[in-house]
Amino acid sequence: MTDPVTTAIAVALVSKTVEELTESGKAALAALGRLVRRKLGGAAESRALLVRAEAHPDDAAPRQALAEALGQAAHDDRQFAEELHRLWWDVQNRSNAATGGGVLNTVSGDVGGNVVQARDVRGGISFGRA
């Protein structure tokens, strides 16, 4: 049960890099790693997945298995999922700041309607009929 976020988290954790992290970004990535280790470290099977993925960061199969374990853990534990996504957003936000800005669009929680994610909008944005 993977999604793009859990896949990105698995890649970042095993490669231990996210583009040009600041010191605060490295701290955010370390906090994310601690959360994942606490969650997956209890069961021998999930702990083995994490160890295998970290030992072979360039191998896609262990990364994918780790992403699936993260996805399942997030599916089973909403509080873990929220903290996982919050910490990942923090890592991404700090990485974005380190590279000179840019845009970081994030939507979380339940959305009941339209969402626009954009940077520079010139003119109007409308949904449906006026």
N, CA, C and O atoms as CSV, one atom per row, in Angstrom:
chain,resi,resn,atom,element,x,y,z
A,1,MET,N,N,0.844,-1.170,0.000
A,1,MET,CA,C,0.000,0.000,0.000
A,1,MET,C,C,0.896,1.241,0.000
A,1,MET,O,O,1.185,1.801,1.058
A,2,THR,N,N,1.329,1.665,-1.176
A,2,THR,CA,C,2.223,2.811,-1.249
A,2,THR,C,C,1.539,3.986,-1.919
A,2,THR,O,O,0.575,3.837,-2.670
A,3,ASP,N,N,2.065,5.145,-1.622
A,3,ASP,CA,C,1.652,6.362,-2.297
A,3,ASP,C,C,2.926,7.144,-2.575
A,3,ASP,O,O,3.984,6.766,-2.073
A,4,PRO,N,N,2.869,8.208,-3.346
A,4,PRO,CA,C,4.091,8.955,-3.662
A,4,PRO,C,C,4.825,9.481,-2.425
A,4,PRO,O,O,6.051,9.591,-2.437
A,5,VAL,N,N,4.100,9.800,-1.374
A,5,VAL,CA,C,4.742,10.332,-0.168
A,5,VAL,C,C,5.548,9.248,0.530
A,5,VAL,O,O,6.711,9.469,0.867
A,6,THR,N,N,4.950,8.075,0.755
A,6,THR,CA,C,5.695,7.025,1.448
A,6,THR,C,C,6.878,6.550,0.610
A,6,THR,O,O,7.917,6.181,1.158
A,7,THR,N,N,6.729,6.556,-0.702
A,7,THR,CA,C,7.851,6.200,-1.575
A,7,THR,C,C,8.967,7.226,-1.441
A,7,THR,O,O,10.134,6.853,-1.322
A,8,ALA,N,N,8.631,8.510,-1.457
A,8,ALA,CA,C,9.638,9.568,-1.312
A,8,ALA,C,C,10.310,9.510,0.057
A,8,ALA,O,O,11.516,9.727,0.176
A,9,ILE,N,N,9.524,9.216,1.082
A,9,ILE,CA,C,10.092,9.107,2.427
A,9,ILE,C,C,11.077,7.947,2.482
A,9,ILE,O,O,12.170,8.092,3.030
A,10,ALA,N,N,10.709,6.806,1.924
A,10,ALA,CA,C,11.599,5.642,1.929
A,10,ALA,C,C,12.905,5.970,1.209
A,10,ALA,O,O,13.981,5.625,1.699
A,11,VAL,N,N,12.828,6.624,0.064
A,11,VAL,CA,C,14.036,6.995,-0.683
A,11,VAL,C,C,14.899,7.942,0.137
A,11,VAL,O,O,16.112,7.753,0.223
A,12,ALA,N,N,14.291,8.956,0.738
A,12,ALA,CA,C,15.049,9.933,1.528
A,12,ALA,C,C,15.700,9.283,2.742
A,12,ALA,O,O,16.840,9.603,3.079
A,13,LEU,N,N,14.993,8.380,3.397
A,13,LEU,CA,C,15.542,7.743,4.592
A,13,LEU,C,C,16.722,6.834,4.273
A,13,LEU,O,O,17.718,6.839,4.996
A,14,VAL,N,N,16.622,6.055,3.203
A,14,VAL,CA,C,17.709,5.118,2.918
A,14,VAL,C,C,18.894,5.807,2.253
A,14,VAL,O,O,20.036,5.384,2.434
A,15,SER,N,N,18.637,6.861,1.487
A,15,SER,CA,C,19.753,7.563,0.846
A,15,SER,C,C,20.314,8.636,1.765
A,15,SER,O,O,21.424,9.127,1.561
A,16,LYS,N,N,19.528,8.995,2.789
A,16,LYS,CA,C,19.912,10.004,3.769
A,16,LYS,C,C,20.209,11.357,3.128
A,16,LYS,O,O,20.996,12.147,3.650
A,17,THR,N,N,19.571,11.607,2.000
A,17,THR,CA,C,19.754,12.901,1.350
A,17,THR,C,C,18.429,13.426,0.844
A,17,THR,O,O,17.576,12.672,0.376
A,18,VAL,N,N,18.280,14.682,0.944
A,18,VAL,CA,C,17.238,15.434,0.274
A,18,VAL,C,C,17.975,16.678,-0.192
A,18,VAL,O,O,18.782,17.238,0.549
A,19,GLU,N,N,17.705,17.107,-1.400
A,19,GLU,CA,C,18.480,18.180,-2.007
A,19,GLU,C,C,18.882,19.283,-1.033
A,19,GLU,O,O,18.041,19.919,-0.398
A,20,GLU,N,N,20.182,19.488,-0.937
A,20,GLU,CA,C,20.767,20.618,-0.234
A,20,GLU,C,C,20.081,20.991,1.077
A,20,GLU,O,O,19.606,22.116,1.234
A,21,LEU,N,N,20.031,20.067,1.998
A,21,LEU,CA,C,19.394,20.345,3.281
A,21,LEU,C,C,20.209,21.317,4.121
A,21,LEU,O,O,21.437,21.244,4.168
A,22,THR,N,N,19.522,22.204,4.765
A,22,THR,CA,C,20.135,23.057,5.772
A,22,THR,C,C,20.301,22.220,7.038
A,22,THR,O,O,19.865,21.070,7.086
A,23,GLU,N,N,20.926,22.792,8.053
A,23,GLU,CA,C,21.048,22.072,9.325
A,23,GLU,C,C,19.665,21.760,9.893
A,23,GLU,O,O,19.442,20.671,10.424
A,24,SER,N,N,18.738,22.706,9.784
A,24,SER,CA,C,17.388,22.440,10.294
A,24,SER,C,C,16.690,21.374,9.451
A,24,SER,O,O,15.870,20.615,9.967
A,25,GLY,N,N,17.007,21.316,8.171
A,25,GLY,CA,C,16.455,20.270,7.315
A,25,GLY,C,C,16.997,18.902,7.684
A,25,GLY,O,O,16.265,17.913,7.680
A,26,LYS,N,N,18.304,18.849,8.009
A,26,LYS,CA,C,18.895,17.586,8.453
A,26,LYS,C,C,18.260,17.134,9.762
A,26,LYS,O,O,18.024,15.944,9.967
A,27,ALA,N,N,17.988,18.085,10.641
A,27,ALA,CA,C,17.324,17.754,11.905
A,27,ALA,C,C,15.915,17.227,11.648
A,27,ALA,O,O,15.476,16.287,12.311
A,28,ALA,N,N,15.210,17.820,10.697
A,28,ALA,CA,C,13.861,17.371,10.359
A,28,ALA,C,C,13.896,15.955,9.774
A,28,ALA,O,O,13.037,15.130,10.085
A,29,LEU,N,N,14.897,15.678,8.923
A,29,LEU,CA,C,15.031,14.337,8.352
A,29,LEU,C,C,15.371,13.322,9.449
A,29,LEU,O,O,14.881,12.193,9.427
A,30,ALA,N,N,16.206,13.724,10.403
A,30,ALA,CA,C,16.547,12.841,11.522
A,30,ALA,C,C,15.304,12.538,12.365
A,30,ALA,O,O,15.118,11.404,12.805
A,31,ALA,N,N,14.458,13.541,12.590
A,31,ALA,CA,C,13.219,13.326,13.350
A,31,ALA,C,C,12.297,12.366,12.610
A,31,ALA,O,O,11.651,11.518,13.225
A,32,LEU,N,N,12.239,12.499,11.301
A,32,LEU,CA,C,11.433,11.588,10.487
A,32,LEU,C,C,11.971,10.163,10.610
A,32,LEU,O,O,11.202,9.214,10.755
A,33,GLY,N,N,13.284,10.022,10.552
A,33,GLY,CA,C,13.898,8.707,10.700
A,33,GLY,C,C,13.604,8.083,12.055
A,33,GLY,O,O,13.338,6.885,12.147
A,34,ARG,N,N,13.652,8.895,13.110
A,34,ARG,CA,C,13.349,8.375,14.456
A,34,ARG,C,C,11.906,7.898,14.539
A,34,ARG,O,O,11.630,6.856,15.132
A,35,LEU,N,N,10.983,8.655,13.947
A,35,LEU,CA,C,9.572,8.254,13.952
A,35,LEU,C,C,9.403,6.909,13.250
A,35,LEU,O,O,8.720,6.020,13.759
A,36,VAL,N,N,10.020,6.762,12.095
A,36,VAL,CA,C,9.897,5.515,11.334
A,36,VAL,C,C,10.530,4.358,12.099
A,36,VAL,O,O,9.967,3.264,12.134
A,37,ARG,N,N,11.684,4.580,12.710
A,37,ARG,CA,C,12.332,3.507,13.471
A,37,ARG,C,C,11.496,3.085,14.679
A,37,ARG,O,O,11.419,1.901,15.007
A,38,ARG,N,N,10.868,4.070,15.340
A,38,ARG,CA,C,9.994,3.725,16.474
A,38,ARG,C,C,8.822,2.875,16.000
A,38,ARG,O,O,8.444,1.902,16.653
A,39,LYS,N,N,8.252,3.248,14.861
A,39,LYS,CA,C,7.074,2.545,14.373
A,39,LYS,C,C,7.424,1.165,13.832
A,39,LYS,O,O,6.731,0.188,14.117
A,40,LEU,N,N,8.496,1.084,13.053
A,40,LEU,CA,C,8.831,-0.182,12.399
A,40,LEU,C,C,9.806,-1.030,13.203
A,40,LEU,O,O,10.005,-2.203,12.888
A,41,GLY,N,N,10.409,-0.463,14.223
A,41,GLY,CA,C,11.434,-1.174,14.970
A,41,GLY,C,C,10.923,-2.252,15.896
A,41,GLY,O,O,11.703,-3.092,16.344
A,42,GLY,N,N,9.635,-2.255,16.198
A,42,GLY,CA,C,9.096,-3.217,17.156
A,42,GLY,C,C,8.960,-4.622,16.611
A,42,GLY,O,O,9.224,-5.589,17.326
A,43,ALA,N,N,8.561,-4.754,15.383
A,43,ALA,CA,C,8.360,-6.081,14.785
A,43,ALA,C,C,9.611,-6.489,14.012
A,43,ALA,O,O,10.178,-5.687,13.270
A,44,ALA,N,N,10.029,-7.721,14.188
A,44,ALA,CA,C,11.253,-8.199,13.546
A,44,ALA,C,C,11.206,-8.057,12.030
A,44,ALA,O,O,12.197,-7.676,11.407
A,45,GLU,N,N,10.060,-8.361,11.441
A,45,GLU,CA,C,9.950,-8.316,9.982
A,45,GLU,C,C,10.107,-6.890,9.445
A,45,GLU,O,O,10.845,-6.666,8.486
A,46,SER,N,N,9.415,-5.929,10.061
A,46,SER,CA,C,9.520,-4.547,9.579
A,46,SER,C,C,10.892,-3.951,9.894
A,46,SER,O,O,11.413,-3.152,9.117
A,47,ARG,N,N,11.471,-4.333,11.018
A,47,ARG,CA,C,12.822,-3.881,11.368
A,47,ARG,C,C,13.808,-4.397,10.321
A,47,ARG,O,O,14.712,-3.669,9.910
A,48,ALA,N,N,13.639,-5.647,9.888
A,48,ALA,CA,C,14.508,-6.232,8.858
A,48,ALA,C,C,14.356,-5.495,7.535
A,48,ALA,O,O,15.341,-5.306,6.820
A,49,LEU,N,N,13.139,-5.077,7.196
A,49,LEU,CA,C,12.921,-4.293,5.975
A,49,LEU,C,C,13.724,-2.999,6.009
A,49,LEU,O,O,14.368,-2.628,5.027
A,50,LEU,N,N,13.679,-2.324,7.137
A,50,LEU,CA,C,14.392,-1.061,7.300
A,50,LEU,C,C,15.904,-1.275,7.197
A,50,LEU,O,O,16.591,-0.519,6.511
A,51,VAL,N,N,16.414,-2.286,7.863
A,51,VAL,CA,C,17.852,-2.584,7.831
A,51,VAL,C,C,18.289,-2.914,6.405
A,51,VAL,O,O,19.318,-2.426,5.938
A,52,ARG,N,N,17.502,-3.748,5.714
A,52,ARG,CA,C,17.826,-4.139,4.339
A,52,ARG,C,C,17.830,-2.917,3.411
A,52,ARG,O,O,18.723,-2.772,2.576
A,53,ALA,N,N,16.838,-2.049,3.561
A,53,ALA,CA,C,16.753,-0.864,2.706
A,53,ALA,C,C,17.927,0.084,2.959
A,53,ALA,O,O,18.491,0.646,2.020
A,54,GLU,N,N,18.288,0.257,4.222
A,54,GLU,CA,C,19.411,1.145,4.540
A,54,GLU,C,C,20.744,0.546,4.079
A,54,GLU,O,O,21.652,1.284,3.696
A,55,ALA,N,N,20.867,-0.767,4.111
A,55,ALA,CA,C,22.104,-1.424,3.695
A,55,ALA,C,C,22.297,-1.381,2.180
A,55,ALA,O,O,23.424,-1.461,1.692
A,56,HIS,N,N,21.201,-1.255,1.443
A,56,HIS,CA,C,21.262,-1.260,-0.026
A,56,HIS,C,C,20.466,-0.072,-0.583
A,56,HIS,O,O,19.425,-0.267,-1.211
A,57,PRO,N,N,20.951,1.160,-0.358
A,57,PRO,CA,C,20.163,2.335,-0.742
A,57,PRO,C,C,19.906,2.480,-2.241
A,57,PRO,O,O,18.961,3.163,-2.638
A,58,ASP,N,N,20.729,1.851,-3.075
A,58,ASP,CA,C,20.531,1.973,-4.520
A,58,ASP,C,C,19.641,0.880,-5.100
A,58,ASP,O,O,19.340,0.894,-6.294
A,59,ASP,N,N,19.222,-0.062,-4.268
A,59,ASP,CA,C,18.391,-1.181,-4.712
A,59,ASP,C,C,16.919,-0.821,-4.538
A,59,ASP,O,O,16.467,-0.555,-3.424
A,60,ALA,N,N,16.186,-0.815,-5.622
A,60,ALA,CA,C,14.783,-0.389,-5.596
A,60,ALA,C,C,13.880,-1.345,-4.816
A,60,ALA,O,O,12.909,-0.901,-4.204
A,61,ALA,N,N,14.176,-2.635,-4.825
A,61,ALA,CA,C,13.281,-3.610,-4.173
A,61,ALA,C,C,13.176,-3.379,-2.664
A,61,ALA,O,O,12.060,-3.342,-2.146
A,62,PRO,N,N,14.290,-3.223,-1.935
A,62,PRO,CA,C,14.150,-2.956,-0.494
A,62,PRO,C,C,13.487,-1.606,-0.211
A,62,PRO,O,O,12.736,-1.477,0.756
A,63,ARG,N,N,13.759,-0.602,-1.043
A,63,ARG,CA,C,13.098,0.703,-0.868
A,63,ARG,C,C,11.598,0.561,-1.048
A,63,ARG,O,O,10.822,1.126,-0.278
A,64,GLN,N,N,11.187,-0.188,-2.061
A,64,GLN,CA,C,9.763,-0.384,-2.317
A,64,GLN,C,C,9.106,-1.137,-1.165
A,64,GLN,O,O,7.991,-0.808,-0.761
A,65,ALA,N,N,9.795,-2.148,-0.637
A,65,ALA,CA,C,9.255,-2.903,0.503
A,65,ALA,C,C,9.104,-1.992,1.716
A,65,ALA,O,O,8.117,-2.084,2.446
A,66,LEU,N,N,10.088,-1.108,1.932
A,66,LEU,CA,C,10.003,-0.150,3.033
A,66,LEU,C,C,8.837,0.815,2.813
A,66,LEU,O,O,8.090,1.111,3.746
A,67,ALA,N,N,8.681,1.302,1.587
A,67,ALA,CA,C,7.567,2.211,1.278
A,67,ALA,C,C,6.230,1.524,1.535
A,67,ALA,O,O,5.304,2.143,2.059
A,68,GLU,N,N,6.124,0.258,1.172
A,68,GLU,CA,C,4.885,-0.490,1.405
A,68,GLU,C,C,4.624,-0.662,2.902
A,68,GLU,O,O,3.486,-0.535,3.354
A,69,ALA,N,N,5.672,-0.950,3.666
A,69,ALA,CA,C,5.514,-1.083,5.117
A,69,ALA,C,C,5.089,0.248,5.733
A,69,ALA,O,O,4.231,0.275,6.616
A,70,LEU,N,N,5.682,1.350,5.275
A,70,LEU,CA,C,5.274,2.671,5.762
A,70,LEU,C,C,3.831,2.967,5.401
A,70,LEU,O,O,3.068,3.478,6.221
A,71,GLY,N,N,3.462,2.646,4.175
A,71,GLY,CA,C,2.086,2.865,3.736
A,71,GLY,C,C,1.088,2.069,4.554
A,71,GLY,O,O,0.032,2.581,4.923
A,72,GLN,N,N,1.420,0.815,4.838
A,72,GLN,CA,C,0.525,-0.024,5.646
A,72,GLN,C,C,0.435,0.495,7.072
A,72,GLN,O,O,-0.650,0.548,7.651
A,73,ALA,N,N,1.586,0.883,7.643
A,73,ALA,CA,C,1.587,1.430,9.006
A,73,ALA,C,C,0.765,2.712,9.069
A,73,ALA,O,O,0.031,2.937,10.031
A,74,ALA,N,N,0.889,3.550,8.046
A,74,ALA,CA,C,0.115,4.794,8.007
A,74,ALA,C,C,-1.376,4.500,7.845
A,74,ALA,O,O,-2.217,5.187,8.425
A,75,HIS,N,N,-1.692,3.492,7.066
A,75,HIS,CA,C,-3.090,3.103,6.873
A,75,HIS,C,C,-3.701,2.594,8.178
A,75,HIS,O,O,-4.856,2.883,8.490
A,76,ASP,N,N,-2.909,1.833,8.932
A,76,ASP,CA,C,-3.390,1.219,10.170
A,76,ASP,C,C,-3.415,2.177,11.359
A,76,ASP,O,O,-4.159,1.953,12.314
A,77,ASP,N,N,-2.615,3.237,11.313
A,77,ASP,CA,C,-2.454,4.142,12.455
A,77,ASP,C,C,-2.519,5.587,11.971
A,77,ASP,O,O,-1.533,6.151,11.497
A,78,ARG,N,N,-3.706,6.165,12.105
A,78,ARG,CA,C,-3.923,7.530,11.587
A,78,ARG,C,C,-3.009,8.551,12.259
A,78,ARG,O,O,-2.534,9.479,11.604
A,79,GLN,N,N,-2.759,8.389,13.543
A,79,GLN,CA,C,-1.878,9.330,14.243
A,79,GLN,C,C,-0.453,9.254,13.673
A,79,GLN,O,O,0.197,10.280,13.473
A,80,PHE,N,N,0.018,8.040,13.418
A,80,PHE,CA,C,1.334,7.872,12.793
A,80,PHE,C,C,1.329,8.512,11.415
A,80,PHE,O,O,2.274,9.211,11.050
A,81,ALA,N,N,0.279,8.280,10.653
A,81,ALA,CA,C,0.195,8.846,9.300
A,81,ALA,C,C,0.279,10.366,9.334
A,81,ALA,O,O,0.987,10.972,8.529
A,82,GLU,N,N,-0.436,10.975,10.256
A,82,GLU,CA,C,-0.418,12.435,10.354
A,82,GLU,C,C,0.967,12.948,10.722
A,82,GLU,O,O,1.439,13.933,10.153
A,83,GLU,N,N,1.619,12.285,11.672
A,83,GLU,CA,C,2.959,12.708,12.082
A,83,GLU,C,C,3.971,12.463,10.965
A,83,GLU,O,O,4.855,13.287,10.733
A,84,LEU,N,N,3.845,11.342,10.282
A,84,LEU,CA,C,4.724,11.030,9.159
A,84,LEU,C,C,4.624,12.101,8.083
A,84,LEU,O,O,5.641,12.594,7.596
A,85,HIS,N,N,3.406,12.458,7.715
A,85,HIS,CA,C,3.210,13.469,6.677
A,85,HIS,C,C,3.639,14.861,7.156
A,85,HIS,O,O,4.183,15.644,6.377
A,86,ARG,N,N,3.399,15.165,8.420
A,86,ARG,CA,C,3.813,16.468,8.948
A,86,ARG,C,C,5.334,16.603,8.919
A,86,ARG,O,O,5.865,17.630,8.497
A,87,LEU,N,N,6.028,15.557,9.370
A,87,LEU,CA,C,7.488,15.606,9.368
A,87,LEU,C,C,8.041,15.628,7.945
A,87,LEU,O,O,9.032,16.309,7.680
A,88,TRP,N,N,7.416,14.896,7.028
A,88,TRP,CA,C,7.873,14.917,5.631
A,88,TRP,C,C,7.672,16.303,5.044
A,88,TRP,O,O,8.542,16.800,4.329
A,89,TRP,N,N,6.547,16.933,5.330
A,89,TRP,CA,C,6.307,18.289,4.860
A,89,TRP,C,C,7.391,19.218,5.410
A,89,TRP,O,O,7.879,20.095,4.698
A,90,ASP,N,N,7.763,19.026,6.671
A,90,ASP,CA,C,8.802,19.854,7.293
A,90,ASP,C,C,10.131,19.668,6.563
A,90,ASP,O,O,10.815,20.649,6.271
A,91,VAL,N,N,10.502,18.424,6.266
A,91,VAL,CA,C,11.737,18.158,5.519
A,91,VAL,C,C,11.680,18.847,4.162
A,91,VAL,O,O,12.630,19.520,3.762
A,92,GLN,N,N,10.569,18.680,3.456
A,92,GLN,CA,C,10.431,19.281,2.132
A,92,GLN,C,C,10.467,20.800,2.190
A,92,GLN,O,O,11.085,21.446,1.344
A,93,ASN,N,N,9.812,21.360,3.177
A,93,ASN,CA,C,9.785,22.809,3.326
A,93,ASN,C,C,11.192,23.352,3.577
A,93,ASN,O,O,11.581,24.367,3.001
A,94,ARG,N,N,11.942,22.683,4.426
A,94,ARG,CA,C,13.304,23.127,4.729
A,94,ARG,C,C,14.230,22.908,3.533
A,94,ARG,O,O,15.138,23.705,3.298
A,95,SER,N,N,14.008,21.856,2.795
A,95,SER,CA,C,14.788,21.612,1.580
A,95,SER,C,C,14.492,22.695,0.554
A,95,SER,O,O,15.399,23.200,-0.108
A,96,ASN,N,N,13.239,23.044,0.428
A,96,ASN,CA,C,12.819,24.082,-0.505
A,96,ASN,C,C,13.447,25.420,-0.129
A,96,ASN,O,O,13.899,26.160,-1.003
A,97,ALA,N,N,13.478,25.733,1.153
A,97,ALA,CA,C,14.067,26.983,1.618
A,97,ALA,C,C,15.563,27.010,1.325
A,97,ALA,O,O,16.117,28.064,1.015
A,98,ALA,N,N,16.217,25.856,1.422
A,98,ALA,CA,C,17.657,25.780,1.199
A,98,ALA,C,C,18.025,26.000,-0.260
A,98,ALA,O,O,19.133,26.444,-0.563
A,99,THR,N,N,17.112,25.695,-1.156
A,99,THR,CA,C,17.409,25.831,-2.579
A,99,THR,C,C,16.952,27.170,-3.128
A,99,THR,O,O,16.907,27.351,-4.345
A,100,GLY,N,N,16.615,28.104,-2.262
A,100,GLY,CA,C,16.324,29.453,-2.724
A,100,GLY,C,C,14.865,29.755,-2.955
A,100,GLY,O,O,14.534,30.662,-3.719
A,101,GLY,N,N,13.998,29.026,-2.322
A,101,GLY,CA,C,12.580,29.359,-2.442
A,101,GLY,C,C,11.867,28.395,-3.346
A,101,GLY,O,O,11.984,27.178,-3.199
A,102,GLY,N,N,11.135,28.940,-4.276
A,102,GLY,CA,C,10.329,28.084,-5.122
A,102,GLY,C,C,8.947,27.953,-4.519
A,102,GLY,O,O,8.519,28.778,-3.713
A,103,VAL,N,N,8.274,26.924,-4.916
A,103,VAL,CA,C,6.908,26.720,-4.474
A,103,VAL,C,C,6.793,25.350,-3.832
A,103,VAL,O,O,7.307,24.359,-4.351
A,104,LEU,N,N,6.127,25.308,-2.722
A,104,LEU,CA,C,5.796,24.041,-2.081
A,104,LEU,C,C,4.310,24.063,-1.820
A,104,LEU,O,O,3.842,24.717,-0.888
A,105,ASN,N,N,3.565,23.346,-2.648
A,105,ASN,CA,C,2.121,23.268,-2.487
A,105,ASN,C,C,1.789,22.030,-1.675
A,105,ASN,O,O,2.230,20.928,-2.000
A,106,THR,N,N,1.012,22.216,-0.621
A,106,THR,CA,C,0.625,21.102,0.232
A,106,THR,C,C,-0.850,21.196,0.548
A,106,THR,O,O,-1.357,22.258,0.909
A,107,VAL,N,N,-1.525,20.085,0.411
A,107,VAL,CA,C,-2.917,19.981,0.819
A,107,VAL,C,C,-2.995,18.797,1.758
A,107,VAL,O,O,-2.552,17.700,1.418
A,108,SER,N,N,-3.553,19.010,2.935
A,108,SER,CA,C,-3.678,17.896,3.861
A,108,SER,C,C,-5.040,17.951,4.525
A,108,SER,O,O,-5.721,18.977,4.511
A,109,GLY,N,N,-5.413,16.843,5.096
A,109,GLY,CA,C,-6.719,16.778,5.737
A,109,GLY,C,C,-7.802,16.520,4.711
A,109,GLY,O,O,-7.528,16.187,3.558
A,110,ASP,N,N,-9.027,16.680,5.150
A,110,ASP,CA,C,-10.161,16.466,4.254
A,110,ASP,C,C,-10.458,17.754,3.501
A,110,ASP,O,O,-10.590,18.822,4.100
A,111,VAL,N,N,-10.561,17.642,2.197
A,111,VAL,CA,C,-10.860,18.792,1.362
A,111,VAL,C,C,-12.239,18.584,0.780
A,111,VAL,O,O,-12.505,17.578,0.123
A,112,GLY,N,N,-13.104,19.531,1.022
A,112,GLY,CA,C,-14.464,19.425,0.505
A,112,GLY,C,C,-14.736,20.534,-0.483
A,112,GLY,O,O,-15.503,21.453,-0.192
A,113,GLY,N,N,-14.127,20.464,-1.635
A,113,GLY,CA,C,-14.314,21.515,-2.628
A,113,GLY,C,C,-13.097,21.606,-3.518
A,113,GLY,O,O,-12.281,20.688,-3.597
A,114,ASN,N,N,-13.001,22.724,-4.177
A,114,ASN,CA,C,-11.912,22.937,-5.121
A,114,ASN,C,C,-10.636,23.357,-4.410
A,114,ASN,O,O,-10.668,23.991,-3.356
A,115,VAL,N,N,-9.516,22.988,-5.013
A,115,VAL,CA,C,-8.209,23.377,-4.505
A,115,VAL,C,C,-7.390,23.866,-5.685
A,115,VAL,O,O,-7.366,23.242,-6.745
A,116,VAL,N,N,-6.720,24.992,-5.485
A,116,VAL,CA,C,-5.807,25.504,-6.495
A,116,VAL,C,C,-4.414,25.506,-5.886
A,116,VAL,O,O,-4.208,26.017,-4.785
A,117,GLN,N,N,-3.472,24.939,-6.598
A,117,GLN,CA,C,-2.080,25.003,-6.184
A,117,GLN,C,C,-1.327,25.685,-7.306
A,117,GLN,O,O,-1.274,25.191,-8.432
A,118,ALA,N,N,-0.753,26.817,-6.985
A,118,ALA,CA,C,-0.094,27.607,-8.019
A,118,ALA,C,C,0.960,28.492,-7.391
A,118,ALA,O,O,1.039,28.628,-6.170
A,119,ARG,N,N,1.761,29.086,-8.242
A,119,ARG,CA,C,2.723,30.069,-7.767
A,119,ARG,C,C,2.294,31.447,-8.215
A,119,ARG,O,O,1.690,32.189,-7.440
A,120,ASP,N,N,2.589,31.795,-9.424
A,120,ASP,CA,C,2.287,33.129,-9.925
A,120,ASP,C,C,1.038,33.066,-10.793
A,120,ASP,O,O,1.045,32.463,-11.866
A,121,VAL,N,N,-0.009,33.679,-10.332
A,121,VAL,CA,C,-1.257,33.705,-11.083
A,121,VAL,C,C,-1.495,35.139,-11.525
A,121,VAL,O,O,-1.517,36.060,-10.708
A,122,ARG,N,N,-1.669,35.311,-12.806
A,122,ARG,CA,C,-1.994,36.634,-13.351
A,122,ARG,C,C,-3.359,36.505,-13.999
A,122,ARG,O,O,-3.542,35.740,-14.945
A,123,GLY,N,N,-4.291,37.244,-13.493
A,123,GLY,CA,C,-5.660,37.095,-13.960
A,123,GLY,C,C,-6.462,36.375,-12.889
A,123,GLY,O,O,-6.016,36.231,-11.751
A,124,GLY,N,N,-7.624,35.937,-13.259
A,124,GLY,CA,C,-8.514,35.327,-12.276
A,124,GLY,C,C,-8.503,33.822,-12.321
A,124,GLY,O,O,-8.036,33.202,-13.277
A,125,ILE,N,N,-9.025,33.261,-11.272
A,125,ILE,CA,C,-9.262,31.821,-11.190
A,125,ILE,C,C,-10.727,31.662,-10.802
A,125,ILE,O,O,-11.205,32.284,-9.854
A,126,SER,N,N,-11.422,30.823,-11.547
A,126,SER,CA,C,-12.824,30.601,-11.199
A,126,SER,C,C,-13.168,29.123,-11.376
A,126,SER,O,O,-12.532,28.397,-12.140
A,127,PHE,N,N,-14.179,28.717,-10.655
A,127,PHE,CA,C,-14.673,27.368,-10.739
A,127,PHE,C,C,-16.157,27.434,-11.085
A,127,PHE,O,O,-16.926,28.154,-10.449
A,128,GLY,N,N,-16.533,26.695,-12.069
A,128,GLY,CA,C,-17.945,26.661,-12.416
A,128,GLY,C,C,-18.422,27.947,-13.062
A,128,GLY,O,O,-17.646,28.678,-13.678
A,129,ARG,N,N,-19.689,28.205,-12.914
A,129,ARG,CA,C,-20.297,29.376,-13.552
A,129,ARG,C,C,-20.356,30.551,-12.596
A,129,ARG,O,O,-20.498,30.391,-11.383
A,130,ALA,N,N,-20.242,31.723,-13.170
A,130,ALA,CA,C,-20.325,32.950,-12.350
A,130,ALA,C,C,-21.750,33.297,-12.052
A,130,ALA,O,O,-22.015,34.292,-11.378
